[in-house]
């Protein structure tokens, strides 16, 4: 079978583009959204060009052979020679993790904060107040709070892509800040600040309601004691 030069060129172009597309959205068994893919590629490519760090997303339907997510990441990490950070999500296993190829890479971002199930300091305080446990008030989670939200059947993929990009952008921006560089394709802090203000007001009202409720209960108890 003979191939024309044009057909061969087309095949090579398609193969080349596919390799580019799969560079930072390394595996995608869930989203299959060209816009999501393109956004990850732009930010990941810029981050690598300016820092030499490859930040890759892995979106799995399910972990193979009932593997632990960290063990799976370690196996996958063998494919990369450059400094690499993997942000991995498994839908069926309901697992999210971040693994760096070198321990020194963790100095550029706060893994515990990014994977926190609590989104704001006020929310962390409210939870600690309700549980009367202030030993761990880590907040600022950019993935799990969004993943935990309920979504209609047609909006599930949007929730996945939104939460994972949120975390991806958070890692990228923290690395950029640590290295004193500016990412043109970064999300920026303006929108996050607006969201934080709304959260502070919302949870502030909750704290106020809890305080007033507690005062009222103490008042009624004191009244009953005085009547006796």
Secondary structure as UniProt FT lines:
FT   HELIX           5..21
FT   TURN            22..24
FT   STRAND          25..28
FT   HELIX           34..51
FT   STRAND          54..60
FT   HELIX           64..66
FT   HELIX           69..77
FT   TURN            78..79
FT   STRAND          84..90
FT   TURN            91..94
FT   STRAND          95..100
FT   HELIX           103..108
FT   HELIX           111..114
FT   HELIX           121..131
FT   HELIX           144..147
FT   HELIX           153..155
FT   HELIX           156..178
FT   TURN            179..180
FT   TURN            184..185
FT   HELIX           190..227
//
